[in-house]
Amino acid sequence: MMAPHGKLRYRAKCADCPWEGRQFIRYGMADGAAHDHADAHTHITFVVDQYDLRIAGSTIRPKEPRRA
């Protein structure tokens, strides 16, 4: 299913619990949500696209420094 108006959508997800962040148009916002959850709950998180496919290189481990 395509997102409205064909725009890409990104969402943070947790590998350790059923948490899913809300959808964002910008990857950086979903990445920030993933970092926040990873740091707050000591869980491994990642970012997925609108098709629920994991974005390569988006895995975030707890207390990992944020990328520039």
mmCIF file of the N, C-alpha and C atoms, coordinates in Angstrom:
data_MODEL
# 
_entry.id   MODEL 
# 
loop_
_atom_site.group_PDB 
_atom_site.id 
_atom_site.type_symbol 
_atom_site.label_atom_id 
_atom_site.label_alt_id 
_atom_site.label_comp_id 
_atom_site.label_asym_id 
_atom_site.label_entity_id 
_atom_site.label_seq_id 
_atom_site.pdbx_PDB_ins_code 
_atom_site.Cartn_x 
_atom_site.Cartn_y 
_atom_site.Cartn_z 
_atom_site.occupancy 
_atom_site.B_iso_or_equiv 
_atom_site.pdbx_formal_charge 
_atom_site.auth_seq_id 
_atom_site.auth_comp_id 
_atom_site.auth_asym_id 
_atom_site.auth_atom_id 
_atom_site.pdbx_PDB_model_num 
ATOM 1   N N  . MET A 1 1  ? 0.834  -1.173 0.000  1.00 0.00 ? 1  MET A N  1 
ATOM 2   C CA . MET A 1 1  ? 0.000  0.000  0.000  1.00 0.00 ? 1  MET A CA 1 
ATOM 3   C C  . MET A 1 1  ? 0.886  1.246  0.000  1.00 0.00 ? 1  MET A C  1 
ATOM 4   N N  . MET A 1 2  ? 0.638  2.176  -0.878 1.00 0.00 ? 2  MET A N  1 
ATOM 5   C CA . MET A 1 2  ? 1.403  3.415  -0.969 1.00 0.00 ? 2  MET A CA 1 
ATOM 6   C C  . MET A 1 2  ? 0.900  4.405  0.070  1.00 0.00 ? 2  MET A C  1 
ATOM 7   N N  . ALA A 1 3  ? 1.812  5.187  0.602  1.00 0.00 ? 3  ALA A N  1 
ATOM 8   C CA . ALA A 1 3  ? 1.452  6.252  1.524  1.00 0.00 ? 3  ALA A CA 1 
ATOM 9   C C  . ALA A 1 3  ? 0.716  7.345  0.744  1.00 0.00 ? 3  ALA A C  1 
ATOM 10  N N  . PRO A 1 4  ? -0.085 8.171  1.418  1.00 0.00 ? 4  PRO A N  1 
ATOM 11  C CA . PRO A 1 4  ? -0.813 9.235  0.720  1.00 0.00 ? 4  PRO A CA 1 
ATOM 12  C C  . PRO A 1 4  ? 0.131  10.110 -0.098 1.00 0.00 ? 4  PRO A C  1 
ATOM 13  N N  . HIS A 1 5  ? -0.281 10.446 -1.310 1.00 0.00 ? 5  HIS A N  1 
ATOM 14  C CA . HIS A 1 5  ? 0.453  11.322 -2.210 1.00 0.00 ? 5  HIS A CA 1 
ATOM 15  C C  . HIS A 1 5  ? 1.817  10.751 -2.600 1.00 0.00 ? 5  HIS A C  1 
ATOM 16  N N  . GLY A 1 6  ? 2.061  9.456  -2.408 1.00 0.00 ? 6  GLY A N  1 
ATOM 17  C CA . GLY A 1 6  ? 3.296  8.823  -2.825 1.00 0.00 ? 6  GLY A CA 1 
ATOM 18  C C  . GLY A 1 6  ? 4.513  9.192  -1.995 1.00 0.00 ? 6  GLY A C  1 
ATOM 19  N N  . LYS A 1 7  ? 4.329  9.858  -0.862 1.00 0.00 ? 7  LYS A N  1 
ATOM 20  C CA . LYS A 1 7  ? 5.467  10.253 -0.028 1.00 0.00 ? 7  LYS A CA 1 
ATOM 21  C C  . LYS A 1 7  ? 5.966  9.067  0.782  1.00 0.00 ? 7  LYS A C  1 
ATOM 22  N N  . LEU A 1 8  ? 7.262  8.985  0.945  1.00 0.00 ? 8  LEU A N  1 
ATOM 23  C CA . LEU A 1 8  ? 7.846  7.948  1.779  1.00 0.00 ? 8  LEU A CA 1 
ATOM 24  C C  . LEU A 1 8  ? 7.483  8.209  3.232  1.00 0.00 ? 8  LEU A C  1 
ATOM 25  N N  . ARG A 1 9  ? 7.304  7.164  3.972  1.00 0.00 ? 9  ARG A N  1 
ATOM 26  C CA . ARG A 1 9  ? 7.024  7.261  5.403  1.00 0.00 ? 9  ARG A CA 1 
ATOM 27  C C  . ARG A 1 9  ? 7.983  6.354  6.137  1.00 0.00 ? 9  ARG A C  1 
ATOM 28  N N  . TYR A 1 10 ? 8.455  6.806  7.277  1.00 0.00 ? 10 TYR A N  1 
ATOM 29  C CA . TYR A 1 10 ? 9.388  6.042  8.098  1.00 0.00 ? 10 TYR A CA 1 
ATOM 30  C C  . TYR A 1 10 ? 8.815  5.901  9.493  1.00 0.00 ? 10 TYR A C  1 
ATOM 31  N N  . ARG A 1 11 ? 9.152  4.796  10.161 1.00 0.00 ? 11 ARG A N  1 
ATOM 32  C CA . ARG A 1 11 ? 8.670  4.514  11.499 1.00 0.00 ? 11 ARG A CA 1 
ATOM 33  C C  . ARG A 1 11 ? 9.768  3.787  12.262 1.00 0.00 ? 11 ARG A C  1 
ATOM 34  N N  . ALA A 1 12 ? 9.931  4.140  13.530 1.00 0.00 ? 12 ALA A N  1 
ATOM 35  C CA . ALA A 1 12 ? 10.867 3.425  14.395 1.00 0.00 ? 12 ALA A CA 1 
ATOM 36  C C  . ALA A 1 12 ? 10.163 2.208  14.982 1.00 0.00 ? 12 ALA A C  1 
ATOM 37  N N  . LYS A 1 13 ? 10.877 1.111  15.095 1.00 0.00 ? 13 LYS A N  1 
ATOM 38  C CA . LYS A 1 13 ? 10.332 -0.116 15.691 1.00 0.00 ? 13 LYS A CA 1 
ATOM 39  C C  . LYS A 1 13 ? 11.354 -0.686 16.657 1.00 0.00 ? 13 LYS A C  1 
ATOM 40  N N  . CYS A 1 14 ? 10.862 -1.441 17.607 1.00 0.00 ? 14 CYS A N  1 
ATOM 41  C CA . CYS A 1 14 ? 11.712 -2.068 18.607 1.00 0.00 ? 14 CYS A CA 1 
ATOM 42  C C  . CYS A 1 14 ? 11.845 -3.559 18.306 1.00 0.00 ? 14 CYS A C  1 
ATOM 43  N N  . ALA A 1 15 ? 13.057 -4.063 18.454 1.00 0.00 ? 15 ALA A N  1 
ATOM 44  C CA . ALA A 1 15 ? 13.301 -5.497 18.253 1.00 0.00 ? 15 ALA A CA 1 
ATOM 45  C C  . ALA A 1 15 ? 13.003 -6.295 19.519 1.00 0.00 ? 15 ALA A C  1 
ATOM 46  N N  . ASP A 1 16 ? 12.906 -5.611 20.670 1.00 0.00 ? 16 ASP A N  1 
ATOM 47  C CA . ASP A 1 16 ? 12.759 -6.296 21.953 1.00 0.00 ? 16 ASP A CA 1 
ATOM 48  C C  . ASP A 1 16 ? 11.353 -6.242 22.543 1.00 0.00 ? 16 ASP A C  1 
ATOM 49  N N  . CYS A 1 17 ? 10.498 -5.355 22.043 1.00 0.00 ? 17 CYS A N  1 
ATOM 50  C CA . CYS A 1 17 ? 9.127  -5.247 22.552 1.00 0.00 ? 17 CYS A CA 1 
ATOM 51  C C  . CYS A 1 17 ? 8.217  -4.853 21.388 1.00 0.00 ? 17 CYS A C  1 
ATOM 52  N N  . PRO A 1 18 ? 6.917  -4.828 21.591 1.00 0.00 ? 18 PRO A N  1 
ATOM 53  C CA . PRO A 1 18 ? 6.006  -4.526 20.477 1.00 0.00 ? 18 PRO A CA 1 
ATOM 54  C C  . PRO A 1 18 ? 5.881  -3.042 20.125 1.00 0.00 ? 18 PRO A C  1 
ATOM 55  N N  . TRP A 1 19 ? 6.705  -2.169 20.693 1.00 0.00 ? 19 TRP A N  1 
ATOM 56  C CA . TRP A 1 19 ? 6.606  -0.727 20.444 1.00 0.00 ? 19 TRP A CA 1 
ATOM 57  C C  . TRP A 1 19 ? 6.868  -0.379 18.984 1.00 0.00 ? 19 TRP A C  1 
ATOM 58  N N  . GLU A 1 20 ? 6.046  0.530  18.461 1.00 0.00 ? 20 GLU A N  1 
ATOM 59  C CA . GLU A 1 20 ? 6.239  1.122  17.142 1.00 0.00 ? 20 GLU A CA 1 
ATOM 60  C C  . GLU A 1 20 ? 6.022  2.614  17.276 1.00 0.00 ? 20 GLU A C  1 
ATOM 61  N N  . GLY A 1 21 ? 6.933  3.399  16.742 1.00 0.00 ? 21 GLY A N  1 
ATOM 62  C CA . GLY A 1 21 ? 6.775  4.842  16.755 1.00 0.00 ? 21 GLY A CA 1 
ATOM 63  C C  . GLY A 1 21 ? 5.772  5.281  15.702 1.00 0.00 ? 21 GLY A C  1 
ATOM 64  N N  . ARG A 1 22 ? 5.422  6.565  15.731 1.00 0.00 ? 22 ARG A N  1 
ATOM 65  C CA . ARG A 1 22 ? 4.483  7.063  14.721 1.00 0.00 ? 22 ARG A CA 1 
ATOM 66  C C  . ARG A 1 22 ? 5.213  7.262  13.404 1.00 0.00 ? 22 ARG A C  1 
ATOM 67  N N  . GLN A 1 23 ? 4.468  7.462  12.322 1.00 0.00 ? 23 GLN A N  1 
ATOM 68  C CA . GLN A 1 23 ? 5.064  7.646  11.001 1.00 0.00 ? 23 GLN A CA 1 
ATOM 69  C C  . GLN A 1 23 ? 5.595  9.062  10.835 1.00 0.00 ? 23 GLN A C  1 
ATOM 70  N N  . PHE A 1 24 ? 6.728  9.167  10.159 1.00 0.00 ? 24 PHE A N  1 
ATOM 71  C CA . PHE A 1 24 ? 7.349  10.449 9.842  1.00 0.00 ? 24 PHE A CA 1 
ATOM 72  C C  . PHE A 1 24 ? 7.648  10.501 8.351  1.00 0.00 ? 24 PHE A C  1 
ATOM 73  N N  . ILE A 1 25 ? 7.654  11.684 7.796  1.00 0.00 ? 25 ILE A N  1 
ATOM 74  C CA . ILE A 1 25 ? 8.040  11.864 6.397  1.00 0.00 ? 25 ILE A CA 1 
ATOM 75  C C  . ILE A 1 25 ? 9.554  11.871 6.282  1.00 0.00 ? 25 ILE A C  1 
ATOM 76  N N  . ARG A 1 26 ? 10.234 12.348 7.313  1.00 0.00 ? 26 ARG A N  1 
ATOM 77  C CA . ARG A 1 26 ? 11.700 12.425 7.294  1.00 0.00 ? 26 ARG A CA 1 
ATOM 78  C C  . ARG A 1 26 ? 12.318 11.270 8.077  1.00 0.00 ? 26 ARG A C  1 
ATOM 79  N N  . TYR A 1 27 ? 13.322 10.661 7.477  1.00 0.00 ? 27 TYR A N  1 
ATOM 80  C CA . TYR A 1 27 ? 14.023 9.545  8.111  1.00 0.00 ? 27 TYR A CA 1 
ATOM 81  C C  . TYR A 1 27 ? 14.626 9.974  9.451  1.00 0.00 ? 27 TYR A C  1 
ATOM 82  N N  . GLY A 1 28 ? 15.213 11.157 9.502  1.00 0.00 ? 28 GLY A N  1 
ATOM 83  C CA . GLY A 1 28 ? 15.883 11.636 10.713 1.00 0.00 ? 28 GLY A CA 1 
ATOM 84  C C  . GLY A 1 28 ? 14.966 11.704 11.922 1.00 0.00 ? 28 GLY A C  1 
ATOM 85  N N  . MET A 1 29 ? 13.705 12.014 11.701 1.00 0.00 ? 29 MET A N  1 
ATOM 86  C CA . MET A 1 29 ? 12.751 12.071 12.814 1.00 0.00 ? 29 MET A CA 1 
ATOM 87  C C  . MET A 1 29 ? 12.481 10.662 13.368 1.00 0.00 ? 29 MET A C  1 
ATOM 88  N N  . ALA A 1 30 ? 12.326 9.685  12.484 1.00 0.00 ? 30 ALA A N  1 
ATOM 89  C CA . ALA A 1 30 ? 12.120 8.306  12.920 1.00 0.00 ? 30 ALA A CA 1 
ATOM 90  C C  . ALA A 1 30 ? 13.368 7.778  13.612 1.00 0.00 ? 30 ALA A C  1 
ATOM 91  N N  . ASP A 1 31 ? 14.542 8.152  13.108 1.00 0.00 ? 31 ASP A N  1 
ATOM 92  C CA . ASP A 1 31 ? 15.804 7.750  13.722 1.00 0.00 ? 31 ASP A CA 1 
ATOM 93  C C  . ASP A 1 31 ? 15.910 8.326  15.139 1.00 0.00 ? 31 ASP A C  1 
ATOM 94  N N  . GLY A 1 32 ? 15.501 9.569  15.308 1.00 0.00 ? 32 GLY A N  1 
ATOM 95  C CA . GLY A 1 32 ? 15.515 10.191 16.631 1.00 0.00 ? 32 GLY A CA 1 
ATOM 96  C C  . GLY A 1 32 ? 14.589 9.468  17.598 1.00 0.00 ? 32 GLY A C  1 
ATOM 97  N N  . ALA A 1 33 ? 13.397 9.085  17.127 1.00 0.00 ? 33 ALA A N  1 
ATOM 98  C CA . ALA A 1 33 ? 12.455 8.342  17.966 1.00 0.00 ? 33 ALA A CA 1 
ATOM 99  C C  . ALA A 1 33 ? 13.043 6.982  18.350 1.00 0.00 ? 33 ALA A C  1 
ATOM 100 N N  . ALA A 1 34 ? 13.731 6.344  17.410 1.00 0.00 ? 34 ALA A N  1 
ATOM 101 C CA . ALA A 1 34 ? 14.363 5.053  17.688 1.00 0.00 ? 34 ALA A CA 1 
ATOM 102 C C  . ALA A 1 34 ? 15.447 5.208  18.753 1.00 0.00 ? 34 ALA A C  1 
ATOM 103 N N  . HIS A 1 35 ? 16.258 6.260  18.654 1.00 0.00 ? 35 HIS A N  1 
ATOM 104 C CA . HIS A 1 35 ? 17.295 6.523  19.662 1.00 0.00 ? 35 HIS A CA 1 
ATOM 105 C C  . HIS A 1 35 ? 16.666 6.777  21.038 1.00 0.00 ? 35 HIS A C  1 
ATOM 106 N N  . ASP A 1 36 ? 15.606 7.566  21.062 1.00 0.00 ? 36 ASP A N  1 
ATOM 107 C CA . ASP A 1 36 ? 14.941 7.874  22.336 1.00 0.00 ? 36 ASP A CA 1 
ATOM 108 C C  . ASP A 1 36 ? 14.430 6.600  23.012 1.00 0.00 ? 36 ASP A C  1 
ATOM 109 N N  . HIS A 1 37 ? 13.800 5.726  22.242 1.00 0.00 ? 37 HIS A N  1 
ATOM 110 C CA . HIS A 1 37 ? 13.281 4.476  22.816 1.00 0.00 ? 37 HIS A CA 1 
ATOM 111 C C  . HIS A 1 37 ? 14.424 3.567  23.256 1.00 0.00 ? 37 HIS A C  1 
ATOM 112 N N  . ALA A 1 38 ? 15.456 3.467  22.442 1.00 0.00 ? 38 ALA A N  1 
ATOM 113 C CA . ALA A 1 38 ? 16.601 2.606  22.781 1.00 0.00 ? 38 ALA A CA 1 
ATOM 114 C C  . ALA A 1 38 ? 17.255 3.062  24.084 1.00 0.00 ? 38 ALA A C  1 
ATOM 115 N N  . ASP A 1 39 ? 17.431 4.378  24.235 1.00 0.00 ? 39 ASP A N  1 
ATOM 116 C CA . ASP A 1 39 ? 18.063 4.906  25.445 1.00 0.00 ? 39 ASP A CA 1 
ATOM 117 C C  . ASP A 1 39 ? 17.161 4.784  26.669 1.00 0.00 ? 39 ASP A C  1 
ATOM 118 N N  . ALA A 1 40 ? 15.867 5.025  26.503 1.00 0.00 ? 40 ALA A N  1 
ATOM 119 C CA . ALA A 1 40 ? 14.946 5.004  27.635 1.00 0.00 ? 40 ALA A CA 1 
ATOM 120 C C  . ALA A 1 40 ? 14.678 3.594  28.163 1.00 0.00 ? 40 ALA A C  1 
ATOM 121 N N  . HIS A 1 41 ? 14.666 2.615  27.266 1.00 0.00 ? 41 HIS A N  1 
ATOM 122 C CA . HIS A 1 41 ? 14.268 1.258  27.668 1.00 0.00 ? 41 HIS A CA 1 
ATOM 123 C C  . HIS A 1 41 ? 15.373 0.213  27.521 1.00 0.00 ? 41 HIS A C  1 
ATOM 124 N N  . THR A 1 42 ? 16.557 0.619  27.095 1.00 0.00 ? 42 THR A N  1 
ATOM 125 C CA . THR A 1 42 ? 17.682 -0.280 26.862 1.00 0.00 ? 42 THR A CA 1 
ATOM 126 C C  . THR A 1 42 ? 17.284 -1.408 25.909 1.00 0.00 ? 42 THR A C  1 
ATOM 127 N N  . HIS A 1 43 ? 16.640 -1.034 24.800 1.00 0.00 ? 43 HIS A N  1 
ATOM 128 C CA . HIS A 1 43 ? 16.213 -1.969 23.764 1.00 0.00 ? 43 HIS A CA 1 
ATOM 129 C C  . HIS A 1 43 ? 16.948 -1.662 22.469 1.00 0.00 ? 43 HIS A C  1 
ATOM 130 N N  . ILE A 1 44 ? 17.015 -2.643 21.596 1.00 0.00 ? 44 ILE A N  1 
ATOM 131 C CA . ILE A 1 44 ? 17.558 -2.451 20.257 1.00 0.00 ? 44 ILE A CA 1 
ATOM 132 C C  . ILE A 1 44 ? 16.407 -2.021 19.353 1.00 0.00 ? 44 ILE A C  1 
ATOM 133 N N  . THR A 1 45 ? 16.607 -0.956 18.591 1.00 0.00 ? 45 THR A N  1 
ATOM 134 C CA . THR A 1 45 ? 15.567 -0.437 17.709 1.00 0.00 ? 45 THR A CA 1 
ATOM 135 C C  . THR A 1 45 ? 16.107 -0.291 16.294 1.00 0.00 ? 45 THR A C  1 
ATOM 136 N N  . PHE A 1 46 ? 15.213 0.000  15.357 1.00 0.00 ? 46 PHE A N  1 
ATOM 137 C CA . PHE A 1 46 ? 15.585 0.207  13.964 1.00 0.00 ? 46 PHE A CA 1 
ATOM 138 C C  . PHE A 1 46 ? 14.494 1.022  13.285 1.00 0.00 ? 46 PHE A C  1 
ATOM 139 N N  . VAL A 1 47 ? 14.745 1.435  12.047 1.00 0.00 ? 47 VAL A N  1 
ATOM 140 C CA . VAL A 1 47 ? 13.783 2.217  11.279 1.00 0.00 ? 47 VAL A CA 1 
ATOM 141 C C  . VAL A 1 47 ? 13.300 1.384  10.101 1.00 0.00 ? 47 VAL A C  1 
ATOM 142 N N  . VAL A 1 48 ? 11.996 1.447  9.828  1.00 0.00 ? 48 VAL A N  1 
ATOM 143 C CA . VAL A 1 48 ? 11.401 0.757  8.680  1.00 0.00 ? 48 VAL A CA 1 
ATOM 144 C C  . VAL A 1 48 ? 10.749 1.787  7.757  1.00 0.00 ? 48 VAL A C  1 
ATOM 145 N N  . ASP A 1 49 ? 10.543 1.378  6.494  1.00 0.00 ? 49 ASP A N  1 
ATOM 146 C CA . ASP A 1 49 ? 9.867  2.256  5.543  1.00 0.00 ? 49 ASP A CA 1 
ATOM 147 C C  . ASP A 1 49 ? 8.371  1.958  5.536  1.00 0.00 ? 49 ASP A C  1 
ATOM 148 N N  . GLN A 1 50 ? 7.636  2.573  4.593  1.00 0.00 ? 50 GLN A N  1 
ATOM 149 C CA . GLN A 1 50 ? 6.180  2.413  4.570  1.00 0.00 ? 50 GLN A CA 1 
ATOM 150 C C  . GLN A 1 50 ? 5.741  0.992  4.250  1.00 0.00 ? 50 GLN A C  1 
ATOM 151 N N  . TYR A 1 51 ? 6.652  0.167  3.755  1.00 0.00 ? 51 TYR A N  1 
ATOM 152 C CA . TYR A 1 51 ? 6.333  -1.232 3.474  1.00 0.00 ? 51 TYR A CA 1 
ATOM 153 C C  . TYR A 1 51 ? 6.733  -2.150 4.616  1.00 0.00 ? 51 TYR A C  1 
ATOM 154 N N  . ASP A 1 52 ? 7.153  -1.559 5.736  1.00 0.00 ? 52 ASP A N  1 
ATOM 155 C CA . ASP A 1 52 ? 7.585  -2.293 6.922  1.00 0.00 ? 52 ASP A CA 1 
ATOM 156 C C  . ASP A 1 52 ? 8.891  -3.055 6.678  1.00 0.00 ? 52 ASP A C  1 
ATOM 157 N N  . LEU A 1 53 ? 9.716  -2.550 5.752  1.00 0.00 ? 53 LEU A N  1 
ATOM 158 C CA . LEU A 1 53 ? 11.021 -3.136 5.482  1.00 0.00 ? 53 LEU A CA 1 
ATOM 159 C C  . LEU A 1 53 ? 12.083 -2.351 6.240  1.00 0.00 ? 53 LEU A C  1 
ATOM 160 N N  . ARG A 1 54 ? 12.958 -3.076 6.920  1.00 0.00 ? 54 ARG A N  1 
ATOM 161 C CA . ARG A 1 54 ? 14.012 -2.438 7.707  1.00 0.00 ? 54 ARG A CA 1 
ATOM 162 C C  . ARG A 1 54 ? 14.990 -1.695 6.793  1.00 0.00 ? 54 ARG A C  1 
ATOM 163 N N  . ILE A 1 55 ? 15.319 -0.471 7.183  1.00 0.00 ? 55 ILE A N  1 
ATOM 164 C CA . ILE A 1 55 ? 16.288 0.334  6.432  1.00 0.00 ? 55 ILE A CA 1 
ATOM 165 C C  . ILE A 1 55 ? 17.684 -0.157 6.801  1.00 0.00 ? 55 ILE A C  1 
ATOM 166 N N  . ALA A 1 56 ? 18.479 -0.485 5.794  1.00 0.00 ? 56 ALA A N  1 
ATOM 167 C CA . ALA A 1 56 ? 19.848 -0.969 6.028  1.00 0.00 ? 56 ALA A CA 1 
ATOM 168 C C  . ALA A 1 56 ? 20.648 0.075  6.799  1.00 0.00 ? 56 ALA A C  1 
ATOM 169 N N  . GLY A 1 57 ? 21.346 -0.364 7.832  1.00 0.00 ? 57 GLY A N  1 
ATOM 170 C CA . GLY A 1 57 ? 22.178 0.527  8.634  1.00 0.00 ? 57 GLY A CA 1 
ATOM 171 C C  . GLY A 1 57 ? 21.434 1.318  9.684  1.00 0.00 ? 57 GLY A C  1 
ATOM 172 N N  . SER A 1 58 ? 20.151 1.020  9.905  1.00 0.00 ? 58 SER A N  1 
ATOM 173 C CA . SER A 1 58 ? 19.369 1.814  10.856 1.00 0.00 ? 58 SER A CA 1 
ATOM 174 C C  . SER A 1 58 ? 19.288 1.202  12.255 1.00 0.00 ? 58 SER A C  1 
ATOM 175 N N  . THR A 1 59 ? 19.943 0.088  12.500 1.00 0.00 ? 59 THR A N  1 
ATOM 176 C CA . THR A 1 59 ? 19.884 -0.554 13.812 1.00 0.00 ? 59 THR A CA 1 
ATOM 177 C C  . THR A 1 59 ? 20.574 0.323  14.858 1.00 0.00 ? 59 THR A C  1 
ATOM 178 N N  . ILE A 1 60 ? 19.885 0.525  15.975 1.00 0.00 ? 60 ILE A N  1 
ATOM 179 C CA . ILE A 1 60 ? 20.395 1.370  17.058 1.00 0.00 ? 60 ILE A CA 1 
ATOM 180 C C  . ILE A 1 60 ? 20.428 0.541  18.333 1.00 0.00 ? 60 ILE A C  1 
ATOM 181 N N  . ARG A 1 61 ? 21.579 0.532  18.958 1.00 0.00 ? 61 ARG A N  1 
ATOM 182 C CA . ARG A 1 61 ? 21.734 -0.183 20.221 1.00 0.00 ? 61 ARG A CA 1 
ATOM 183 C C  . ARG A 1 61 ? 21.704 0.820  21.364 1.00 0.00 ? 61 ARG A C  1 
ATOM 184 N N  . PRO A 1 62 ? 21.292 0.397  22.542 1.00 0.00 ? 62 PRO A N  1 
ATOM 185 C CA . PRO A 1 62 ? 21.201 1.327  23.683 1.00 0.00 ? 62 PRO A CA 1 
ATOM 186 C C  . PRO A 1 62 ? 22.508 2.057  23.945 1.00 0.00 ? 62 PRO A C  1 
ATOM 187 N N  . LYS A 1 63 ? 22.382 3.328  24.261 1.00 0.00 ? 63 LYS A N  1 
ATOM 188 C CA . LYS A 1 63 ? 23.512 4.209  24.624 1.00 0.00 ? 63 LYS A CA 1 
ATOM 189 C C  . LYS A 1 63 ? 24.505 4.407  23.483 1.00 0.00 ? 63 LYS A C  1 
ATOM 190 N N  . GLU A 1 64 ? 24.110 4.081  22.262 1.00 0.00 ? 64 GLU A N  1 
ATOM 191 C CA . GLU A 1 64 ? 24.957 4.305  21.100 1.00 0.00 ? 64 GLU A CA 1 
ATOM 192 C C  . GLU A 1 64 ? 24.902 5.784  20.735 1.00 0.00 ? 64 GLU A C  1 
ATOM 193 N N  . PRO A 1 65 ? 26.027 6.408  20.424 1.00 0.00 ? 65 PRO A N  1 
ATOM 194 C CA . PRO A 1 65 ? 25.994 7.839  20.074 1.00 0.00 ? 65 PRO A CA 1 
ATOM 195 C C  . PRO A 1 65 ? 25.177 8.073  18.796 1.00 0.00 ? 65 PRO A C  1 
ATOM 196 N N  . ARG A 1 66 ? 24.531 9.222  18.743 1.00 0.00 ? 66 ARG A N  1 
ATOM 197 C CA . ARG A 1 66 ? 23.737 9.586  17.566 1.00 0.00 ? 66 ARG A CA 1 
ATOM 198 C C  . ARG A 1 66 ? 24.646 9.893  16.387 1.00 0.00 ? 66 ARG A C  1 
ATOM 199 N N  . ARG A 1 67 ? 24.173 9.521  15.212 1.00 0.00 ? 67 ARG A N  1 
ATOM 200 C CA . ARG A 1 67 ? 24.938 9.792  13.984 1.00 0.00 ? 67 ARG A CA 1 
ATOM 201 C C  . ARG A 1 67 ? 24.775 11.242 13.587 1.00 0.00 ? 67 ARG A C  1 
ATOM 202 N N  . ALA A 1 68 ? 25.789 11.764 12.946 1.00 0.00 ? 68 ALA A N  1 
ATOM 203 C CA . ALA A 1 68 ? 25.727 13.174 12.499 1.00 0.00 ? 68 ALA A CA 1 
ATOM 204 C C  . ALA A 1 68 ? 24.933 13.310 11.232 1.00 0.00 ? 68 ALA A C  1 
# 
